[in-house]
C-alpha cells in the first residue's frame, strides 16, 4: 500500500496528475475539492458551509475537513488496501498532523508528498483558461489571487514540514503532462519498493 499526497497551488495540475496516478497504481482518489463540490451541488448543510468559505477564496476549517476525510476513508474499505492519493488535502500543518493521526489509527502513513512546483504567473494563466472552459465560478482573477495568497500564507509551509519528514518530492510542474507524470512516477517508484 502506498499513500500519496499530491501537493501544489491551485492550477498546478494536481487533478490531471492524480487521474494518471490512479490508472498507474490503482490508488483510491480522494479529492477534497470534488467531495465539497458534490455537497454544494446537492445543497447539503456541509455544502452550504463550504460554499461560504470557498466563494471567498478561503480554506475550509480543519476540523470540518478532517471529519469529511475520515468519513470518506471509512466508507471506502478498498482505500486502505491499495493506498490513497490525497488531492487538495492537507492544506495546513494542523491538517497534516491530523492526517498522520487519522492514518496511524488505520495502521498506515503518508509515504510520499509529490509537490508540483509552478510559478504564480503560470498558475493564474492556467486558472483563467480553466474558468473559461469549465465555467467554474471560482476561476476568476479576484478569487484566484485570493486563493494564491491563502496558498502562500497557509499551505506552502507544508513544503518545509514534509521536507523535514523526508517525504517531500519536488516536481517541476511546467512542461508536458507526460514529462511531469514520468518525474512523479520515478519518485513514487523509489518510495513504493
Buried (B, 14 or more C-beta within 10 A) or exposed (E): BBBBBBBBBBBBBBBEBBBBBBEEBEBBBBBBBBBBBEBBEEEEEBBEBBBEBBEEBEBBEBEBBBEBBBEBBEEBEEBBEBBBBBBBBBBBBEBBEBBBEBBEEEEBEBBBBBBBBBEBEBBBBBBBEBBEEEEEEBBBEEBBBBBBEBBEEBBBEBBEBBBEEEBBBBBEBBEEEEEBBEBBBEBBEEBEE
